[in-house]
Structure formats: C-alpha cells, structure tokens
Amino acid sequence: MNTLPALPCYLNGTFTTIDQAHISVMDRGFIFGDGIYEVVPVYKGRPFRMQHHLSRMRRSLTETRIKNPLSDDEWQGIIDRVIGEYAAQQGQAVDASDQMVYIQITRGVALRDHVMPEDITPTVFVMTNAMKMPTPAQRAQGVACVTADDFRWERAHIKSTSLLGAVFARQISYDADALETVMFRGDLLSEAAASNVWVVKDGVVMGPCKDNHVLEGIRYDLIAEICAAQNIGYKLKDISRADVMNADELVLSSATKEVLPITQLDGKPVGDGQPGPIYTALYAGYQAAKAAGDVTDPITV
C-alpha cells in the first residue's frame, strides 16, 4: 500500500496535510480534469519569479473561464505559510529550504455534465515538497532524449490538469531510457512532454514562437533576459525538424530542470555530444538570477 506522507498543504480554506486532505468525487478536476495548475520553484524559502507564475495562472484561468478565487496577496500568504510549515517539519530554517510548490484550481464540485456550470466555487489546493534537481552527472554529461509527433490537444498554452497526453509523451522517453520526449507538430518543433526546448545554432538561442501549441514556460522570458545580459542572440521562430537534428546545442528548460543540455537525440549525438558553451552561459545566468531572488531588474553575471 502506498501511504501518503503527512506533508503540509492547503485545501479550500484549511491548512492540513496531504494524507488528510480530501475532495468530493464529483469535483470536476477528478471527473474531467477540468482545472489548471502551476509549479513554482522555491530557493532559500523564496518563491522564484512568483509574479510571473501568478500572471500565467491568471491567463490559464481566463482561458478556461474559471474565476480566480483569491487575490495575489492571498495567494502569496497561503504559499508562504505552506513553505514555512514544510521547512519546520523538515527541521530546516525557512531561508535554507529549497522546495517545489504545486498549485491547482479546478472548476469545483457539480453533478457530472460536460457543460460548464455557473456559480460553483472553485477547488483550491496548494502543496509543497522537496526540490528534485538534475544530478551533477546530468549537468556534466547532458541527457538523452527521443522525438515523437505531438499528439496532444490544440490548446497547449493552457497549463491544464488534463495531462494524459503529456503522460503518454513522457512514457515514450521513459520506455526508451531517455529523459524527455521532444515533440513536433508536422515538421515544426513544439515542446517536450514537460519542458520547453531550445535550439542553439551559430551562437543564437532559438525557441518556438509563443502560440497555442506551446506552453509558454516561465523560463521563456528568463532565458531572453540571460541572453540579453550576455550578448547571446535570442530569437523565437518556426523551428523545423531539420533545425533540431542539425543543432549545435539543444537545451531543455523547466521549473525542475532549470536549464539542462540534451547531448543525445534519437541515439545520435547533438553537436559534439557534450554540453556546449551556450548551455554553460545559460546555466550561469540562471544561477545568478536565483541568487538575485525574485526581481525584474536586468540580470548580471
């Protein structure tokens, strides 16, 4: 039997633990996956780029026509308390605790009907646990990935809890003993199962355009800022399969991976098969941004 740990969480106005938290079986998040979520990294007790996450959360809520149940200050208060309770439970000082906060909002509880019901109260859930970072070996050697057609829905820009497509996509790479599945819609790069993908060619960092086929990761703007600070070219454009396969470097980005080099794709080396100089510069810039905290000033390295 898989017993859940008694980790701190918040559910619908109550601070509790995940082993004690319960929702109705008629919650539309359970029945339909009718909800959205956010994942916020926490470094030394401070949520990283919190306002960016709240902004993306508001966008997802607007797209799904779910009313934002709390103000930004209320969200911040809940998250700060959960972070503090987790640190205390683990015997850590808050300012020495790295965590990963998960936020989920569903449309709420109603009898099963595909039509969006009006005037129901959204379900709000927040939990946190330990940050799981890439290993030193993954950073030093890079990781292997595989490619696949992007078979998910057409509104990937919504951070939806309906993640069966992402589950299938990630399983493809797991079955191939790889870390991620790099996906294409037709001939164009979209993203990976749980990461954005960056292509480096001739010293320029390139990413897919922001549209409904790509979840705009919080690192989109961060990587643009790092590139600007280090005089690295940065461009969003349509990226073909050939562009990906002939890249000098490939880089993944996500809340948990930060930035991570792909050094093997479909069993073939990327570039010279080693993490490249642009990845090294992006990683250094990322660490500088973490050290600076949740700020919007230009990054310096």
N, C-alpha and C positions, 0 to 999 in steps of 0.2 A: 504494500500500500504506500502511495506517495503522499506523505504528510506535509502539509504546507507549514513553513516556518512562521513564527509569530512576529513578522516584520511590521513596522508601523505603516499605517495607511489612513486615508480619509475617504469616507463614503457618505454622500448625501447629508452633510452637516455634522457628522460624527467622526471623531478621531478614534481609530480602533487598530486592529492588526489583521493581516490578510487571512489568517486562519479563522477569524471570527466574522469577517465581512461577508454579507450575503445580499443578493439581489433577487428580484422576482423572476420566475421562469418566463414571465410574459414581457420582460424587458426587451425592447426592440433591438438592442445590441446583441442579445442572446439569440433571438429568433431570426433576425435579418442581417446582423452585422451592421445595423443602422446607427452608425456613430463615427466619431473621429477621435484621433489621439495625437499626442505629442510626446517626444522623448527629449529630455533636457539634461545635458551633462552638467555635473556639479564638481568643481575643482576647489579644494580647500574650503568647502562649505558654501561656495558662491555659485549660484546657477550661471552658466555661461551663455551670454547673448540672450538673456531672458526676454527682453522686449521683442527680439526677432521671432522667438518661438511664440510669444503671445500674439504677435501680428499674423503669423501663419495660421495659428489656431483660429483666430477670428475669421480669416479668409475661408478656411475649411468649413467652419460653422455657417457662414453666409452661403457658401456653395450648396451645402446640404439642407439649408433652411431650418437649422436648429438655432434657437435663441441662446446667446451667450448667457449662462446663468449667473455669472459673477463679474465683478469689476476687476480691473488689473490689480488693484491693491488687495482685493480679497484673494485673488489667485496667488499673489506673492506671499500673503500671510499664511495661507494653507501650505504652500510649498516650503516656506522657511520652517514652519513648525515640524513638518514631516522630516525634513533634513536634520533638524536638531534632535528629534526623538530617535532617529536611526543612529546618529552619531553617539548619543548617550547609551543606547542599547549595546552598541559595539565597543563601548569603553573608549571612544575617541573624542578628542576635542573637535568641536564643530569646524574650526578653521584648519584642521588637518585631515578632513574627511572628503574623499572623492566618491561620488555617488552617481547614480543614473535615475532621474525622476521620470516616472511614467504618468501621463495624464490622459484620461479617457472620458469623453462625454457622449452619451447616447441620447437618442430622442426621448426615451423614457418608457414607461410601462403603459401598455394598452392591449386590448384584445387583438388577436392576430388579424391584420388586414394590411394589404400592401399600400393602401392609400395612407399618406402621412396624416396622422390625427392632429387636430389642433388643441391647444390649451392643455397639453400634458407637460409635466415637469421633467426636464432632462435629468438623467442619472449622471452624477459627477463622482469620479473615482481618481484618487491620486495615490501612488505608492512609490517607494524608492528601494534600491538595493545597491550592492557594491558595483563599482565601475569595473567592467571587464575590458581591458585594453589588449591590443595586439601584443604578442610576445616579442622579446628582443630579437629572436631568430627571424620572425616575420618581418620586422623592420629592417634587419641587416640583409636578408636574402630576398625579400619580396615574396609574393604569394602567387599561386597558380589559380587561374580562372578558366571557365569554359564559356562558350557562346550558345545562344538559343534565340529562337524567334520570340518576340514579345507577344504573348497570347492573352495579356490582361485586358481590362476594360479601357475605354477611351477617355476616362477622366482620372488619369493617374496623378494629376496635380492636386487632388484632394487626398489628404492624409487620412484615409478611411480605415476603419477597423475591419472592413471586408477584405481580408488578406489571403484568401485561398489561392489566388493567382501567384502572389509572392511566395507562399508556402511551396507551391509546386515548383516555382522557378528556383528557389533555394535548394530544393531536394535534388534538382538536376546536378548542381555543383557538388552537393554532398555525396551523391552516388558516384561521382567521378573523382572523389578525393580532392576536390578543389574548394577554394574559399568562397567564391562568388560566381554568379551567372550573369554575364554581360549580354544584354538583350538588344535586338534590332526589330524595328517595325519596317518590314520590307528591307530596303538597303540602308536605312538610317539608324544610327545609334540612338537608343532611348536612355536606358539606365540599367543598373544591375538590380538583383532581387531586393536588396536592402541598402543600396548605396548609389551615389552618383558616380559617373565615370568621366575621367578627364584624359584627353589625348594630348600628348606633347610632340610637336614636330618643329624642328629648326628653332628650338628655344621658345616657342609660343605655346601657352596653355590654352586648349580649346575644349569647350563643353557644348552639349546640345542646347539649342535655343529653349528658352522658357516657354512652354506651351502645355496643352492639356495632356500630352504624352509623357511628361516628365514631372516628378515631384521635385519642386524647387527646394533642394536642401538648404539648410541654414548656412552651409559652407559655400554656397554659390557666391554670396556677397563677401564672405570672409576670404575666399581664395582670390577674388578680384582685388580686395584690399591688400593682401600679401603681395600679389603680383605688382601692383602699383608701387608698393613700398620698395620693392627690389628691382624695379625696372625690367620686369619679365613681361613679355607680350601676353595679352589675355583677349580671347575672342569667343563669342557664342555664335555658333553656326550649325548648319546641317552637316553632320559628320557621317561619311559613308563607311560601309564595312571595310572597304579597302583602306580608308584612312586609319581605321583602328588596327588592322592587321599589319600595316606598314609604319606604325608609330615608333618614334624614338623611345618614348616612355608612355606608360599607362598608369594612372593613379586612381584609386578609389577614395571616396570621401563619405563620411557619415558621422553621426554623433559618437558612436562607439569606436570606429576605426580612426577618427580624426582624418589624417591622410595616410594612405598605405600604398606602396608600389606593387603593381602587377608585373611580374617578371617572366611569367609563362602563360600563354593563352592557347587553348586547344592543343596543348602538348608541344607548342613551339615557343622559343624564346622571344621575349619582347626586347627590341634593341639588342644590346649585348648580353641580355639575360641577367643583368644586375640592376639594383636601384640606381637611378640616374641623378645627375646634378640638379635638375629642376625639382624632382621629388625632395631631395635634400634641402633645397631652399624653401619649399613649401612647408616642410616639416618644421624647420627652424622658425619660420614665420608663425606657424600655428602655436608653437610653444611660447613665443613672445606674446601672442595675443592672450593666451591663457594666463601668463604671468601678469599682464596688464589688467586682467579682470574684465568685467562686463562693461566695456567702454566703446564709444563710437569714434574716438579720435583716431587719426591715422596711425597705423602700426609702424613701429620702427624696430629694426633688428640690429 
